[in-house]
Amino acid sequence: MTEPRLIGRKQAADYLGIAESTFSLWVATYKMPPCIPGTRKWDKRAIDAKLDDVGGLARAEKEDPYDKWMREHGDD
């Protein structure tokens, strides 16, 4: 059986290896995403993305080549 992508609060806390109360605190302080509107379920991918962001692993947006050139060669 495939693991579900949507998980409840307890499963989300278990997934992160933290207490359920800690997960609730992290949601309240925006360290974790809110549940999907109208449900009490969290998307694992949203949790992973937020954890990457909080942990500093989020991919930096690619800089526009023109902006990079201007930053490196612009008037001093």
PyMOL Python script that loads the backbone (N, CA, C, O; Angstrom):
from pymol import cmd

cmd.read_pdbstr("""\
ATOM      1  N   MET A   1       0.849  -1.192   0.000  1.00  0.00           N
ATOM      2  CA  MET A   1       0.000   0.000   0.000  1.00  0.00           C
ATOM      3  C   MET A   1       0.883   1.241   0.000  1.00  0.00           C
ATOM      4  O   MET A   1       1.894   1.293   0.701  1.00  0.00           O
ATOM      5  N   THR A   2       0.503   2.219  -0.775  1.00  0.00           N
ATOM      6  CA  THR A   2       1.234   3.475  -0.867  1.00  0.00           C
ATOM      7  C   THR A   2       0.929   4.339   0.348  1.00  0.00           C
ATOM      8  O   THR A   2      -0.209   4.391   0.815  1.00  0.00           O
ATOM      9  N   GLU A   3       1.948   5.011   0.851  1.00  0.00           N
ATOM     10  CA  GLU A   3       1.723   5.919   1.982  1.00  0.00           C
ATOM     11  C   GLU A   3       0.911   7.114   1.514  1.00  0.00           C
ATOM     12  O   GLU A   3       1.139   7.618   0.414  1.00  0.00           O
ATOM     13  N   PRO A   4      -0.031   7.577   2.324  1.00  0.00           N
ATOM     14  CA  PRO A   4      -0.839   8.733   1.919  1.00  0.00           C
ATOM     15  C   PRO A   4       0.002  10.016   1.933  1.00  0.00           C
ATOM     16  O   PRO A   4       0.904  10.190   2.752  1.00  0.00           O
ATOM     17  N   ARG A   5      -0.329  10.895   1.003  1.00  0.00           N
ATOM     18  CA  ARG A   5       0.350  12.189   0.954  1.00  0.00           C
ATOM     19  C   ARG A   5      -0.206  13.120   2.025  1.00  0.00           C
ATOM     20  O   ARG A   5       0.532  13.933   2.583  1.00  0.00           O
ATOM     21  N   LEU A   6      -1.493  13.011   2.316  1.00  0.00           N
ATOM     22  CA  LEU A   6      -2.112  13.836   3.349  1.00  0.00           C
ATOM     23  C   LEU A   6      -2.072  13.088   4.672  1.00  0.00           C
ATOM     24  O   LEU A   6      -2.404  11.905   4.750  1.00  0.00           O
ATOM     25  N   ILE A   7      -1.659  13.802   5.707  1.00  0.00           N
ATOM     26  CA  ILE A   7      -1.526  13.177   7.021  1.00  0.00           C
ATOM     27  C   ILE A   7      -2.109  14.083   8.093  1.00  0.00           C
ATOM     28  O   ILE A   7      -2.168  15.302   7.931  1.00  0.00           O
ATOM     29  N   GLY A   8      -2.542  13.467   9.196  1.00  0.00           N
ATOM     30  CA  GLY A   8      -3.081  14.220  10.319  1.00  0.00           C
ATOM     31  C   GLY A   8      -1.972  14.793  11.196  1.00  0.00           C
ATOM     32  O   GLY A   8      -0.785  14.581  10.946  1.00  0.00           O
ATOM     33  N   ARG A   9      -2.382  15.517  12.221  1.00  0.00           N
ATOM     34  CA  ARG A   9      -1.430  16.189  13.121  1.00  0.00           C
ATOM     35  C   ARG A   9      -0.462  15.195  13.784  1.00  0.00           C
ATOM     36  O   ARG A   9       0.746  15.430  13.812  1.00  0.00           O
ATOM     37  N   LYS A  10      -0.986  14.106  14.305  1.00  0.00           N
ATOM     38  CA  LYS A  10      -0.134  13.121  14.971  1.00  0.00           C
ATOM     39  C   LYS A  10       0.855  12.505  13.992  1.00  0.00           C
ATOM     40  O   LYS A  10       2.037  12.358  14.301  1.00  0.00           O
ATOM     41  N   GLN A  11       0.363  12.144  12.808  1.00  0.00           N
ATOM     42  CA  GLN A  11       1.249  11.557  11.801  1.00  0.00           C
ATOM     43  C   GLN A  11       2.301  12.568  11.327  1.00  0.00           C
ATOM     44  O   GLN A  11       3.444  12.200  11.057  1.00  0.00           O
ATOM     45  N   ALA A  12       1.908  13.842  11.229  1.00  0.00           N
ATOM     46  CA  ALA A  12       2.859  14.886  10.826  1.00  0.00           C
ATOM     47  C   ALA A  12       3.957  15.038  11.886  1.00  0.00           C
ATOM     48  O   ALA A  12       5.135  15.170  11.554  1.00  0.00           O
ATOM     49  N   ALA A  13       3.565  15.019  13.144  1.00  0.00           N
ATOM     50  CA  ALA A  13       4.547  15.110  14.226  1.00  0.00           C
ATOM     51  C   ALA A  13       5.469  13.894  14.204  1.00  0.00           C
ATOM     52  O   ALA A  13       6.684  14.031  14.343  1.00  0.00           O
ATOM     53  N   ASP A  14       4.898  12.716  14.032  1.00  0.00           N
ATOM     54  CA  ASP A  14       5.709  11.498  13.938  1.00  0.00           C
ATOM     55  C   ASP A  14       6.652  11.562  12.743  1.00  0.00           C
ATOM     56  O   ASP A  14       7.813  11.163  12.841  1.00  0.00           O
ATOM     57  N   TYR A  15       6.153  12.063  11.613  1.00  0.00           N
ATOM     58  CA  TYR A  15       6.944  12.200  10.392  1.00  0.00           C
ATOM     59  C   TYR A  15       8.184  13.070  10.631  1.00  0.00           C
ATOM     60  O   TYR A  15       9.262  12.800  10.102  1.00  0.00           O
ATOM     61  N   LEU A  16       8.003  14.122  11.442  1.00  0.00           N
ATOM     62  CA  LEU A  16       9.110  15.033  11.745  1.00  0.00           C
ATOM     63  C   LEU A  16       9.939  14.584  12.948  1.00  0.00           C
ATOM     64  O   LEU A  16      11.019  15.118  13.204  1.00  0.00           O
ATOM     65  N   GLY A  17       9.422  13.595  13.683  1.00  0.00           N
ATOM     66  CA  GLY A  17      10.149  13.116  14.861  1.00  0.00           C
ATOM     67  C   GLY A  17      10.061  14.062  16.039  1.00  0.00           C
ATOM     68  O   GLY A  17      10.995  14.166  16.834  1.00  0.00           O
ATOM     69  N   ILE A  18       8.931  14.757  16.154  1.00  0.00           N
ATOM     70  CA  ILE A  18       8.717  15.708  17.248  1.00  0.00           C
ATOM     71  C   ILE A  18       7.399  15.386  17.941  1.00  0.00           C
ATOM     72  O   ILE A  18       6.599  14.591  17.448  1.00  0.00           O
ATOM     73  N   ALA A  19       7.190  16.014  19.089  1.00  0.00           N
ATOM     74  CA  ALA A  19       5.938  15.828  19.821  1.00  0.00           C
ATOM     75  C   ALA A  19       4.803  16.537  19.085  1.00  0.00           C
ATOM     76  O   ALA A  19       5.020  17.516  18.372  1.00  0.00           O
ATOM     77  N   GLU A  20       3.606  16.029  19.270  1.00  0.00           N
ATOM     78  CA  GLU A  20       2.433  16.638  18.653  1.00  0.00           C
ATOM     79  C   GLU A  20       2.258  18.083  19.099  1.00  0.00           C
ATOM     80  O   GLU A  20       1.870  18.939  18.304  1.00  0.00           O
ATOM     81  N   SER A  21       2.544  18.357  20.376  1.00  0.00           N
ATOM     82  CA  SER A  21       2.435  19.732  20.882  1.00  0.00           C
ATOM     83  C   SER A  21       3.463  20.652  20.218  1.00  0.00           C
ATOM     84  O   SER A  21       3.185  21.826  19.975  1.00  0.00           O
ATOM     85  N   THR A  22       4.638  20.120  19.930  1.00  0.00           N
ATOM     86  CA  THR A  22       5.668  20.914  19.237  1.00  0.00           C
ATOM     87  C   THR A  22       5.226  21.212  17.816  1.00  0.00           C
ATOM     88  O   THR A  22       5.411  22.326  17.328  1.00  0.00           O
ATOM     89  N   PHE A  23       4.644  20.224  17.149  1.00  0.00           N
ATOM     90  CA  PHE A  23       4.144  20.453  15.797  1.00  0.00           C
ATOM     91  C   PHE A  23       3.082  21.555  15.814  1.00  0.00           C
ATOM     92  O   PHE A  23       3.089  22.435  14.954  1.00  0.00           O
ATOM     93  N   SER A  24       2.176  21.508  16.784  1.00  0.00           N
ATOM     94  CA  SER A  24       1.138  22.538  16.891  1.00  0.00           C
ATOM     95  C   SER A  24       1.764  23.919  17.084  1.00  0.00           C
ATOM     96  O   SER A  24       1.323  24.896  16.478  1.00  0.00           O
ATOM     97  N   LEU A  25       2.784  23.994  17.923  1.00  0.00           N
ATOM     98  CA  LEU A  25       3.482  25.265  18.146  1.00  0.00           C
ATOM     99  C   LEU A  25       4.140  25.747  16.860  1.00  0.00           C
ATOM    100  O   LEU A  25       4.063  26.930  16.526  1.00  0.00           O
ATOM    101  N   TRP A  26       4.786  24.837  16.140  1.00  0.00           N
ATOM    102  CA  TRP A  26       5.446  25.202  14.889  1.00  0.00           C
ATOM    103  C   TRP A  26       4.439  25.701  13.852  1.00  0.00           C
ATOM    104  O   TRP A  26       4.737  26.627  13.097  1.00  0.00           O
ATOM    105  N   VAL A  27       3.255  25.098  13.812  1.00  0.00           N
ATOM    106  CA  VAL A  27       2.220  25.568  12.892  1.00  0.00           C
ATOM    107  C   VAL A  27       1.776  26.968  13.313  1.00  0.00           C
ATOM    108  O   VAL A  27       1.630  27.853  12.470  1.00  0.00           O
ATOM    109  N   ALA A  28       1.564  27.168  14.602  1.00  0.00           N
ATOM    110  CA  ALA A  28       1.112  28.466  15.107  1.00  0.00           C
ATOM    111  C   ALA A  28       2.141  29.577  14.893  1.00  0.00           C
ATOM    112  O   ALA A  28       1.779  30.747  14.768  1.00  0.00           O
ATOM    113  N   THR A  29       3.423  29.209  14.851  1.00  0.00           N
ATOM    114  CA  THR A  29       4.487  30.213  14.672  1.00  0.00           C
ATOM    115  C   THR A  29       5.044  30.205  13.247  1.00  0.00           C
ATOM    116  O   THR A  29       6.116  30.752  12.985  1.00  0.00           O
ATOM    117  N   TYR A  30       4.306  29.579  12.335  1.00  0.00           N
ATOM    118  CA  TYR A  30       4.624  29.571  10.897  1.00  0.00           C
ATOM    119  C   TYR A  30       5.925  28.854  10.543  1.00  0.00           C
ATOM    120  O   TYR A  30       6.484  29.090   9.472  1.00  0.00           O
ATOM    121  N   LYS A  31       6.410  27.994  11.416  1.00  0.00           N
ATOM    122  CA  LYS A  31       7.566  27.163  11.079  1.00  0.00           C
ATOM    123  C   LYS A  31       7.129  25.971  10.250  1.00  0.00           C
ATOM    124  O   LYS A  31       7.945  25.358   9.560  1.00  0.00           O
ATOM    125  N   MET A  32       5.858  25.641  10.313  1.00  0.00           N
ATOM    126  CA  MET A  32       5.263  24.585   9.511  1.00  0.00           C
ATOM    127  C   MET A  32       4.019  25.165   8.846  1.00  0.00           C
ATOM    128  O   MET A  32       3.416  26.107   9.362  1.00  0.00           O
ATOM    129  N   PRO A  33       3.635  24.598   7.695  1.00  0.00           N
ATOM    130  CA  PRO A  33       2.460  25.124   6.991  1.00  0.00           C
ATOM    131  C   PRO A  33       1.173  24.810   7.744  1.00  0.00           C
ATOM    132  O   PRO A  33       1.135  23.895   8.568  1.00  0.00           O
ATOM    133  N   PRO A  34       0.125  25.568   7.459  1.00  0.00           N
ATOM    134  CA  PRO A  34      -1.165  25.255   8.077  1.00  0.00           C
ATOM    135  C   PRO A  34      -1.759  24.017   7.408  1.00  0.00           C
ATOM    136  O   PRO A  34      -1.289  23.571   6.362  1.00  0.00           O
ATOM    137  N   CYS A  35      -2.796  23.477   8.033  1.00  0.00           N
ATOM    138  CA  CYS A  35      -3.487  22.350   7.411  1.00  0.00           C
ATOM    139  C   CYS A  35      -4.201  22.842   6.154  1.00  0.00           C
ATOM    140  O   CYS A  35      -4.408  24.041   5.969  1.00  0.00           O
ATOM    141  N   ILE A  36      -4.567  21.907   5.309  1.00  0.00           N
ATOM    142  CA  ILE A  36      -5.293  22.250   4.095  1.00  0.00           C
ATOM    143  C   ILE A  36      -6.663  22.797   4.507  1.00  0.00           C
ATOM    144  O   ILE A  36      -7.370  22.172   5.297  1.00  0.00           O
ATOM    145  N   PRO A  37      -7.036  23.961   3.974  1.00  0.00           N
ATOM    146  CA  PRO A  37      -8.313  24.568   4.371  1.00  0.00           C
ATOM    147  C   PRO A  37      -9.484  23.591   4.278  1.00  0.00           C
ATOM    148  O   PRO A  37      -9.637  22.870   3.292  1.00  0.00           O
ATOM    149  N   GLY A  38     -10.297  23.585   5.317  1.00  0.00           N
ATOM    150  CA  GLY A  38     -11.467  22.721   5.361  1.00  0.00           C
ATOM    151  C   GLY A  38     -11.178  21.301   5.809  1.00  0.00           C
ATOM    152  O   GLY A  38     -12.070  20.453   5.823  1.00  0.00           O
ATOM    153  N   THR A  39      -9.921  21.042   6.178  1.00  0.00           N
ATOM    154  CA  THR A  39      -9.536  19.706   6.632  1.00  0.00           C
ATOM    155  C   THR A  39      -8.687  19.827   7.894  1.00  0.00           C
ATOM    156  O   THR A  39      -8.385  20.924   8.363  1.00  0.00           O
ATOM    157  N   ARG A  40      -8.320  18.690   8.419  1.00  0.00           N
ATOM    158  CA  ARG A  40      -7.341  18.610   9.500  1.00  0.00           C
ATOM    159  C   ARG A  40      -6.175  17.769   9.017  1.00  0.00           C
ATOM    160  O   ARG A  40      -5.622  16.956   9.758  1.00  0.00           O
ATOM    161  N   LYS A  41      -5.812  17.980   7.753  1.00  0.00           N
ATOM    162  CA  LYS A  41      -4.747  17.208   7.108  1.00  0.00           C
ATOM    163  C   LYS A  41      -3.666  18.146   6.576  1.00  0.00           C
ATOM    164  O   LYS A  41      -3.932  19.267   6.143  1.00  0.00           O
ATOM    165  N   TRP A  42      -2.435  17.638   6.628  1.00  0.00           N
ATOM    166  CA  TRP A  42      -1.276  18.368   6.104  1.00  0.00           C
ATOM    167  C   TRP A  42      -0.724  17.611   4.907  1.00  0.00           C
ATOM    168  O   TRP A  42      -0.770  16.382   4.853  1.00  0.00           O
ATOM    169  N   ASP A  43      -0.206  18.362   3.958  1.00  0.00           N
ATOM    170  CA  ASP A  43       0.426  17.784   2.779  1.00  0.00           C
ATOM    171  C   ASP A  43       1.900  17.543   3.117  1.00  0.00           C
ATOM    172  O   ASP A  43       2.611  18.471   3.503  1.00  0.00           O
ATOM    173  N   LYS A  44       2.354  16.296   2.970  1.00  0.00           N
ATOM    174  CA  LYS A  44       3.755  15.976   3.284  1.00  0.00           C
ATOM    175  C   LYS A  44       4.723  16.826   2.470  1.00  0.00           C
ATOM    176  O   LYS A  44       5.769  17.233   2.977  1.00  0.00           O
ATOM    177  N   ARG A  45       4.385  17.094   1.221  1.00  0.00           N
ATOM    178  CA  ARG A  45       5.275  17.894   0.378  1.00  0.00           C
ATOM    179  C   ARG A  45       5.389  19.325   0.900  1.00  0.00           C
ATOM    180  O   ARG A  45       6.462  19.925   0.848  1.00  0.00           O
ATOM    181  N   ALA A  46       4.287  19.865   1.400  1.00  0.00           N
ATOM    182  CA  ALA A  46       4.319  21.214   1.973  1.00  0.00           C
ATOM    183  C   ALA A  46       5.170  21.218   3.243  1.00  0.00           C
ATOM    184  O   ALA A  46       5.911  22.168   3.493  1.00  0.00           O
ATOM    185  N   ILE A  47       5.064  20.163   4.036  1.00  0.00           N
ATOM    186  CA  ILE A  47       5.895  20.042   5.234  1.00  0.00           C
ATOM    187  C   ILE A  47       7.363  19.963   4.843  1.00  0.00           C
ATOM    188  O   ILE A  47       8.201  20.638   5.441  1.00  0.00           O
ATOM    189  N   ASP A  48       7.682  19.145   3.846  1.00  0.00           N
ATOM    190  CA  ASP A  48       9.067  19.020   3.391  1.00  0.00           C
ATOM    191  C   ASP A  48       9.606  20.356   2.880  1.00  0.00           C
ATOM    192  O   ASP A  48      10.730  20.742   3.201  1.00  0.00           O
ATOM    193  N   ALA A  49       8.798  21.057   2.085  1.00  0.00           N
ATOM    194  CA  ALA A  49       9.238  22.342   1.527  1.00  0.00           C
ATOM    195  C   ALA A  49       9.483  23.361   2.632  1.00  0.00           C
ATOM    196  O   ALA A  49      10.466  24.101   2.591  1.00  0.00           O
ATOM    197  N   LYS A  50       8.595  23.401   3.616  1.00  0.00           N
ATOM    198  CA  LYS A  50       8.752  24.361   4.716  1.00  0.00           C
ATOM    199  C   LYS A  50       9.966  24.001   5.562  1.00  0.00           C
ATOM    200  O   LYS A  50      10.705  24.882   6.001  1.00  0.00           O
ATOM    201  N   LEU A  51      10.169  22.714   5.790  1.00  0.00           N
ATOM    202  CA  LEU A  51      11.332  22.274   6.554  1.00  0.00           C
ATOM    203  C   LEU A  51      12.623  22.631   5.813  1.00  0.00           C
ATOM    204  O   LEU A  51      13.595  23.058   6.436  1.00  0.00           O
ATOM    205  N   ASP A  52      12.638  22.461   4.493  1.00  0.00           N
ATOM    206  CA  ASP A  52      13.802  22.871   3.701  1.00  0.00           C
ATOM    207  C   ASP A  52      14.053  24.361   3.844  1.00  0.00           C
ATOM    208  O   ASP A  52      15.196  24.797   3.985  1.00  0.00           O
ATOM    209  N   ASP A  53      12.979  25.140   3.806  1.00  0.00           N
ATOM    210  CA  ASP A  53      13.102  26.593   3.925  1.00  0.00           C
ATOM    211  C   ASP A  53      13.621  26.987   5.306  1.00  0.00           C
ATOM    212  O   ASP A  53      14.552  27.785   5.414  1.00  0.00           O
ATOM    213  N   VAL A  54      13.033  26.440   6.344  1.00  0.00           N
ATOM    214  CA  VAL A  54      13.443  26.753   7.717  1.00  0.00           C
ATOM    215  C   VAL A  54      14.871  26.294   7.978  1.00  0.00           C
ATOM    216  O   VAL A  54      15.625  26.963   8.685  1.00  0.00           O
ATOM    217  N   GLY A  55      15.242  25.152   7.407  1.00  0.00           N
ATOM    218  CA  GLY A  55      16.584  24.601   7.604  1.00  0.00           C
ATOM    219  C   GLY A  55      17.646  25.195   6.690  1.00  0.00           C
ATOM    220  O   GLY A  55      18.816  24.819   6.764  1.00  0.00           O
ATOM    221  N   GLY A  56      17.237  26.130   5.820  1.00  0.00           N
ATOM    222  CA  GLY A  56      18.194  26.772   4.928  1.00  0.00           C
ATOM    223  C   GLY A  56      18.529  25.951   3.697  1.00  0.00           C
ATOM    224  O   GLY A  56      19.528  26.222   3.032  1.00  0.00           O
ATOM    225  N   LEU A  57      17.718  24.956   3.381  1.00  0.00           N
ATOM    226  CA  LEU A  57      17.993  24.103   2.229  1.00  0.00           C
ATOM    227  C   LEU A  57      17.177  24.471   1.000  1.00  0.00           C
ATOM    228  O   LEU A  57      17.316  23.844  -0.050  1.00  0.00           O
ATOM    229  N   ALA A  58      16.329  25.481   1.126  1.00  0.00           N
ATOM    230  CA  ALA A  58      15.505  25.873  -0.011  1.00  0.00           C
ATOM    231  C   ALA A  58      16.388  26.368  -1.142  1.00  0.00           C
ATOM    232  O   ALA A  58      17.384  27.059  -0.927  1.00  0.00           O
ATOM    233  N   ARG A  59      16.002  26.003  -2.331  1.00  0.00           N
ATOM    234  CA  ARG A  59      16.768  26.435  -3.496  1.00  0.00           C
ATOM    235  C   ARG A  59      16.634  27.940  -3.668  1.00  0.00           C
ATOM    236  O   ARG A  59      15.533  28.491  -3.640  1.00  0.00           O
ATOM    237  N   ALA A  60      17.771  28.589  -3.847  1.00  0.00           N
ATOM    238  CA  ALA A  60      17.752  30.021  -4.107  1.00  0.00           C
ATOM    239  C   ALA A  60      17.203  30.257  -5.511  1.00  0.00           C
ATOM    240  O   ALA A  60      17.468  29.492  -6.438  1.00  0.00           O
ATOM    241  N   GLU A  61      16.445  31.317  -5.640  1.00  0.00           N
ATOM    242  CA  GLU A  61      15.933  31.652  -6.957  1.00  0.00           C
ATOM    243  C   GLU A  61      17.097  32.020  -7.859  1.00  0.00           C
ATOM    244  O   GLU A  61      18.054  32.667  -7.433  1.00  0.00           O
ATOM    245  N   LYS A  62      17.001  31.597  -9.110  1.00  0.00           N
ATOM    246  CA  LYS A  62      18.067  31.909 -10.048  1.00  0.00           C
ATOM    247  C   LYS A  62      18.060  33.404 -10.330  1.00  0.00           C
ATOM    248  O   LYS A  62      17.012  34.008 -10.556  1.00  0.00           O
ATOM    249  N   GLU A  63      19.237  33.976 -10.312  1.00  0.00           N
ATOM    250  CA  GLU A  63      19.378  35.395 -10.581  1.00  0.00           C
ATOM    251  C   GLU A  63      19.330  35.631 -12.088  1.00  0.00           C
ATOM    252  O   GLU A  63      19.922  34.883 -12.866  1.00  0.00           O
ATOM    253  N   ASP A  64      18.633  36.659 -12.477  1.00  0.00           N
ATOM    254  CA  ASP A  64      18.561  37.043 -13.877  1.00  0.00           C
ATOM    255  C   ASP A  64      19.974  37.362 -14.371  1.00  0.00           C
ATOM    256  O   ASP A  64      20.697  38.093 -13.693  1.00  0.00           O
ATOM    257  N   PRO A  65      20.394  36.836 -15.535  1.00  0.00           N
ATOM    258  CA  PRO A  65      21.756  37.079 -16.030  1.00  0.00           C
ATOM    259  C   PRO A  65      22.102  38.562 -16.159  1.00  0.00           C
ATOM    260  O   PRO A  65      23.228  38.965 -15.869  1.00  0.00           O
ATOM    261  N   TYR A  66      21.132  39.377 -16.594  1.00  0.00           N
ATOM    262  CA  TYR A  66      21.383  40.823 -16.704  1.00  0.00           C
ATOM    263  C   TYR A  66      21.625  41.440 -15.335  1.00  0.00           C
ATOM    264  O   TYR A  66      22.547  42.238 -15.166  1.00  0.00           O
ATOM    265  N   ASP A  67      20.792  41.070 -14.343  1.00  0.00           N
ATOM    266  CA  ASP A  67      20.981  41.588 -12.986  1.00  0.00           C
ATOM    267  C   ASP A  67      22.328  41.162 -12.427  1.00  0.00           C
ATOM    268  O   ASP A  67      22.989  41.941 -11.740  1.00  0.00           O
ATOM    269  N   LYS A  68      22.739  39.936 -12.713  1.00  0.00           N
ATOM    270  CA  LYS A  68      24.041  39.463 -12.244  1.00  0.00           C
ATOM    271  C   LYS A  68      25.157  40.285 -12.878  1.00  0.00           C
ATOM    272  O   LYS A  68      26.092  40.703 -12.195  1.00  0.00           O
ATOM    273  N   TRP A  69      25.056  40.516 -14.184  1.00  0.00           N
ATOM    274  CA  TRP A  69      26.080  41.284 -14.864  1.00  0.00           C
ATOM    275  C   TRP A  69      26.136  42.694 -14.292  1.00  0.00           C
ATOM    276  O   TRP A  69      27.220  43.222 -14.048  1.00  0.00           O
ATOM    277  N   MET A  70      24.973  43.307 -14.076  1.00  0.00           N
ATOM    278  CA  MET A  70      24.937  44.671 -13.519  1.00  0.00           C
ATOM    279  C   MET A  70      25.537  44.712 -12.118  1.00  0.00           C
ATOM    280  O   MET A  70      26.240  45.658 -11.765  1.00  0.00           O
ATOM    281  N   ARG A  71      25.258  43.687 -11.326  1.00  0.00           N
ATOM    282  CA  ARG A  71      25.813  43.641  -9.972  1.00  0.00           C
ATOM    283  C   ARG A  71      27.321  43.520 -10.013  1.00  0.00           C
ATOM    284  O   ARG A  71      28.023  44.134  -9.209  1.00  0.00           O
ATOM    285  N   GLU A  72      27.820  42.730 -10.946  1.00  0.00           N
ATOM    286  CA  GLU A  72      29.262  42.488 -11.017  1.00  0.00           C
ATOM    287  C   GLU A  72      30.006  43.581 -11.782  1.00  0.00           C
ATOM    288  O   GLU A  72      31.182  43.825 -11.509  1.00  0.00           O
ATOM    289  N   HIS A  73      29.350  44.243 -12.733  1.00  0.00           N
ATOM    290  CA  HIS A  73      30.048  45.198 -13.599  1.00  0.00           C
ATOM    291  C   HIS A  73      29.460  46.602 -13.572  1.00  0.00           C
ATOM    292  O   HIS A  73      29.920  47.490 -14.289  1.00  0.00           O
ATOM    293  N   GLY A  74      28.451  46.796 -12.749  1.00  0.00           N
ATOM    294  CA  GLY A  74      27.785  48.092 -12.716  1.00  0.00           C
ATOM    295  C   GLY A  74      28.711  49.221 -12.289  1.00  0.00           C
ATOM    296  O   GLY A  74      29.826  48.987 -11.824  1.00  0.00           O
ATOM    297  N   ASP A  75      28.234  50.438 -12.452  1.00  0.00           N
ATOM    298  CA  ASP A  75      29.039  51.601 -12.075  1.00  0.00           C
ATOM    299  C   ASP A  75      29.373  51.557 -10.590  1.00  0.00           C
ATOM    300  O   ASP A  75      28.522  51.242  -9.758  1.00  0.00           O
ATOM    301  N   ASP A  76      30.580  51.865 -10.282  1.00  0.00           N
ATOM    302  CA  ASP A  76      31.025  51.873  -8.872  1.00  0.00           C
ATOM    303  C   ASP A  76      30.827  53.211  -8.244  1.00  0.00           C
ATOM    304  O   ASP A  76      31.145  53.395  -7.069  1.00  0.00           O
TER     305      ASP A  76
END
""", "prot")
cmd.dss("prot")
cmd.show_as("cartoon", "prot")
cmd.util.cbc("prot")
cmd.orient("prot")
